[in-house]
Amino acid sequence: MLLSVLIFLKVLSSPFFWFSDTLKVTFLGDIMQHQAQLDAARKPGADRNKPSSYDYSDYFKHIGPKLAKSDLRVANMETTFAKPPYSGYPNFNSPITLLEYCKQGGIDLFLSANNHICDKGRGGIEGTISAYNSIRVPYAGAYRDMAERNSIYPLIIELKGVRLAILNYTYGTNGIPVPPPYIVNLLDSVQIRRDILRAGEMEADVVIACLHWGEEYKLTPSDSQRRWKRFFNNNGVNIIVGSHPHVIQPVETERELSGEVSRITAYSLGNAISNMTAPNTRTGMMLTIRIVRERFGKIRVIEPQYELISTSRPGQIEKNFTILPGEYRANRR
């Protein structure tokens, strides 16, 4: 009884209890790093094995003002950060400079559970985790061991009086085994149920699942995506943000009879930036989830906002690759 009274008094004393506010969380799709992107970022004549030789300052130059309007910005980082040599597809490995410029450009949180996280084996996973820690940026999806995972996952972010739990999983790692004792979050229903329960125990107001799933270059969700969507919904997760197909797939918003938003599923945000040339891969989506914390503590999600972005190649707008708002030049070679 005493504990309940103390908790109630703590809630009443919080300024968030008395005032309403809106939390905006923006998601970008896949940040790729193909060989052409490495070549374009390398300063003329600079040592290709030194991180300082690479300049990515153009990447977020044109969408920075839009990102600045959000409280939290999340992106799928589809490369590793191991020791040089650096490389593009099929075994991605990038200089930490890319990560630093992404942080400077506005990205606050990186997703690591994707099919390329094991591209460079043990050194790639260790280098990636070390890179995130060295620049002090939160991440989800890959861990040194189960003890580390248990200590920082689910990832809890508290902003404007709202506690968010961020979950991150991938369908696989391109057939490359995860080297023990490292952990990469896979789409494992037993483990996911435990994670969702733990998010509840950690008093998360909203749980968001970021999933690396689906079929590449397909404009519609696969049967597997539909099944996993139902699984997460049935277990209490009503916001899902997807990546991996490299093209945009639909955003579905479901509502209660009252009209309030009950579920949001963005099956694929496409690429944020890449050197891909296949149809529709130069266009991505910037998705913003808006979470309202009303007076007296009620939390609700409102209609998501989304807009197109596109990749511009070197020499079109800037010297380097850059992300542009809208479809402008999205499919120009």
C-alpha positions in Angstrom: 0.0 0.0 0.0 2.8 2.4 1.0 4.6 1.7 -2.3 1.5 2.4 -4.3 1.0 5.7 -2.6 4.7 6.6 -3.2 4.4 5.8 -6.9 1.2 7.8 -7.2 2.8 10.8 -5.5 5.8 10.5 -7.8 3.5 10.6 -10.9 1.6 13.6 -9.6 4.9 15.5 -8.9 6.1 15.0 -12.5 5.6 18.0 -14.8 4.7 15.6 -17.6 1.5 14.6 -15.7 0.1 18.1 -16.0 1.0 19.2 -19.6 0.5 17.6 -23.0 3.2 17.2 -25.6 4.0 15.4 -28.9 7.0 13.2 -29.4 8.2 12.9 -33.0 10.3 9.9 -34.0 11.6 9.8 -37.6 12.8 6.6 -39.3 15.1 6.3 -42.4 15.7 3.2 -44.3 18.9 1.6 -45.4 22.2 3.5 -45.2 24.3 1.6 -47.7 28.0 1.9 -48.5 28.8 0.5 -51.9 32.2 0.8 -53.5 31.2 3.8 -55.6 30.2 5.6 -52.3 33.6 4.8 -50.7 35.4 6.1 -53.9 33.3 9.3 -54.0 33.9 10.0 -50.3 37.6 9.5 -50.4 39.5 12.8 -50.6 41.8 13.1 -53.7 45.1 11.3 -53.1 44.2 10.3 -49.5 45.2 7.0 -48.0 42.2 4.7 -48.6 43.0 2.8 -45.3 42.6 5.9 -43.0 39.1 6.9 -41.7 40.1 10.5 -41.9 40.4 10.2 -45.7 36.7 10.0 -46.1 34.2 12.9 -46.2 30.5 12.3 -45.9 29.4 15.8 -45.1 27.1 16.0 -48.1 24.9 13.0 -47.1 22.4 14.8 -44.9 23.0 18.4 -46.2 19.6 18.7 -47.8 17.3 16.9 -45.4 19.0 18.1 -42.2 16.4 20.8 -41.6 13.6 18.2 -41.8 15.4 15.8 -39.5 15.9 18.7 -37.0 12.1 18.9 -36.5 12.0 15.5 -34.9 13.0 14.5 -31.3 14.5 11.1 -32.2 15.9 10.0 -35.6 16.6 6.3 -36.3 18.3 4.6 -39.3 19.2 1.1 -40.4 23.0 1.1 -40.8 23.7 -1.6 -43.3 27.4 -1.9 -43.1 30.1 -2.9 -40.6 32.9 -0.9 -39.1 35.9 -3.2 -39.0 39.6 -2.5 -39.6 40.6 -1.6 -43.2 40.6 -2.4 -46.1 37.1 -0.9 -46.6 34.8 -2.6 -49.1 31.3 -2.4 -50.6 29.0 -5.2 -51.7 28.9 -8.1 -51.0 31.0 -7.7 -47.8 30.3 -4.3 -46.5 32.9 -2.5 -44.3 33.1 1.2 -43.8 35.3 3.8 -42.1 34.0 5.1 -38.8 33.9 8.5 -40.5 30.6 7.4 -42.1 29.1 6.9 -38.6 30.4 10.2 -37.3 28.9 12.1 -40.2 25.6 10.3 -39.8 25.5 11.4 -36.2 26.4 15.0 -37.1 23.7 14.9 -39.8 21.1 14.2 -37.2 20.8 10.4 -36.7 20.5 9.5 -33.0 20.0 5.8 -33.0 21.3 3.0 -35.3 19.8 -0.4 -36.1 22.4 -3.2 -36.5 20.3 -6.4 -36.9 20.5 -6.8 -40.7 21.7 -9.4 -43.1 25.1 -7.7 -43.5 26.2 -7.5 -39.8 28.3 -10.6 -40.1 30.0 -9.7 -43.4 33.4 -9.3 -41.7 32.9 -12.0 -39.1 34.0 -11.5 -35.5 36.0 -8.4 -36.4 33.1 -6.8 -38.1 30.7 -7.2 -35.2 33.2 -6.1 -32.6 34.3 -3.1 -34.7 30.7 -2.0 -35.2 29.8 -2.2 -31.5 33.1 -0.5 -30.6 32.3 2.3 -33.2 28.9 3.0 -31.7 30.3 3.1 -28.2 33.2 5.3 -29.2 31.0 8.0 -30.6 28.4 7.5 -27.8 25.4 6.8 -29.9 22.7 4.2 -29.0 22.2 1.2 -31.1 20.2 -2.0 -31.2 20.5 -5.5 -32.7 24.0 -6.8 -32.1 25.8 -7.5 -28.8 29.1 -8.9 -27.6 27.4 -11.6 -25.5 24.1 -12.5 -23.8 25.1 -10.6 -20.7 25.6 -7.4 -22.6 22.3 -7.9 -24.5 20.5 -8.5 -21.2 21.9 -5.3 -19.8 20.9 -2.9 -22.6 18.0 -4.6 -24.5 15.2 -3.8 -25.1 16.6 -0.4 -25.8 14.7 2.2 -23.7 14.6 5.8 -24.8 12.7 8.3 -22.6 11.8 11.7 -24.2 9.1 14.2 -23.3 7.8 12.0 -20.6 7.3 9.0 -23.0 9.2 5.7 -22.5 9.9 4.1 -25.9 11.2 0.5 -26.2 13.0 -0.1 -29.5 13.2 -3.7 -30.7 15.3 -4.8 -33.7 15.5 -8.1 -35.5 16.7 -9.6 -38.8 15.5 -12.6 -40.8 19.1 -13.8 -41.1 22.8 -13.0 -41.8 23.3 -14.2 -45.4 24.2 -17.7 -44.2 27.2 -16.5 -42.3 27.1 -17.9 -38.7 27.1 -15.4 -35.9 30.5 -16.0 -34.2 30.1 -16.9 -30.5 29.7 -15.4 -28.0 28.4 -12.5 -30.1 24.6 -12.1 -30.4 22.6 -10.8 -33.4 18.9 -10.5 -32.8 17.1 -12.9 -35.2 13.4 -13.3 -35.9 12.9 -16.0 -33.2 9.4 -16.0 -31.8 10.3 -17.5 -28.4 13.0 -14.8 -27.8 10.8 -12.0 -29.1 8.0 -12.9 -26.7 10.5 -12.7 -23.8 11.7 -9.3 -25.1 8.2 -7.9 -25.4 7.4 -9.0 -21.9 10.6 -7.4 -20.6 9.7 -4.2 -22.4 6.5 -4.2 -20.3 8.4 -4.9 -17.1 10.6 -1.9 -18.0 7.5 0.3 -18.1 7.6 1.1 -21.8 4.7 3.3 -22.9 5.2 2.4 -26.6 7.0 -0.5 -28.1 8.4 -0.2 -31.7 9.7 -3.2 -33.6 12.2 -2.4 -36.3 12.4 -5.5 -38.6 14.8 -6.5 -41.3 12.6 -8.7 -43.4 10.8 -9.3 -46.8 12.0 -9.8 -50.3 14.5 -7.5 -52.1 13.0 -5.3 -54.8 9.4 -6.4 -54.2 7.0 -3.5 -53.9 4.4 -5.5 -51.9 4.8 -7.3 -48.5 5.6 -11.0 -48.6 3.5 -13.7 -46.9 6.3 -14.0 -44.3 6.1 -10.3 -43.5 2.3 -10.6 -43.1 2.8 -13.5 -40.7 5.3 -11.7 -38.6 3.2 -8.6 -38.5 0.3 -10.7 -37.1 2.7 -12.2 -34.6 3.9 -8.9 -33.3 0.4 -7.4 -33.2 -0.9 -10.4 -31.3 1.8 -10.0 -28.7 1.1 -6.3 -28.1 3.4 -4.5 -30.5 1.4 -2.2 -32.7 4.1 -0.1 -34.4 6.4 -1.9 -36.9 9.0 -0.3 -39.2 10.6 -2.4 -41.8 13.8 -2.5 -43.9 15.7 -4.8 -46.4 13.6 -4.8 -49.7 15.5 -1.6 -50.8 12.3 -0.3 -52.3 9.3 1.4 -50.6 6.5 -0.9 -49.5 3.1 0.3 -48.2 2.4 2.0 -44.9 -0.7 0.6 -43.3 -2.6 2.5 -40.6 -5.3 0.7 -38.7 -7.9 2.4 -36.5 -10.3 1.7 -33.6 -14.0 2.3 -34.2 -13.5 5.6 -32.4 -11.1 6.7 -35.2 -8.0 6.5 -33.0 -4.9 5.0 -34.6 -4.4 1.5 -33.2 -1.6 0.0 -35.4 1.0 1.3 -37.8 3.0 -1.0 -40.1 5.6 0.5 -42.5 6.7 -2.7 -44.4 9.8 -1.1 -46.0 11.2 2.4 -46.0 13.5 1.6 -49.0 17.0 3.0 -49.2 18.1 6.2 -47.4 21.2 6.4 -49.5 22.9 3.9 -51.8 24.5 3.3 -55.2 21.8 0.9 -56.3 20.4 1.4 -59.9 17.6 -1.2 -60.0 14.1 0.3 -60.5 12.7 2.1 -57.4 15.9 1.8 -55.4 16.9 5.4 -55.6 13.7 6.5 -53.8 13.2 6.0 -50.1 10.8 7.2 -47.4 11.2 9.3 -44.3 8.6 8.2 -41.8 7.6 10.1 -38.7 5.7 8.5 -35.9 3.9 11.0 -33.7 3.1 10.0 -30.1 1.0 12.3 -28.0 1.3 12.4 -24.2 -1.9 14.1 -23.0 -2.5 15.7 -19.7 -2.8 13.2 -16.8 -0.6 10.7 -18.6 -2.6 9.2 -21.4 -0.4 8.1 -24.4 -1.8 7.8 -27.9 -0.3 7.5 -31.4 -1.7 9.7 -34.2 -1.6 9.5 -37.9 2.0 9.0 -39.2 3.6 11.4 -41.5 5.8 10.3 -44.4 7.6 11.9 -47.4 9.8 10.6 -50.1 13.5 11.1 -50.3 16.0 10.2 -53.1 19.6 9.6 -53.7 21.5 12.0 -55.8 24.8 10.8 -57.3 28.1 12.7 -57.4 28.1 15.6 -59.8 24.3 16.0 -59.9 23.8 18.3 -56.9 26.9 17.9 -54.8 30.4 16.5 -55.3 29.4 13.4 -53.3 26.3 11.3 -52.9 23.5 13.2 -51.1 19.9 12.6 -49.9 17.3 14.9 -51.4 13.8 15.5 -50.2 11.1 14.3 -52.6 11.5 12.3 -55.8 13.7 14.8 -57.5 16.3 13.0 -59.7 15.4 9.8 -57.9 15.7 7.7 -61.1 18.2 9.6 -63.1 21.4 7.7 -63.8 
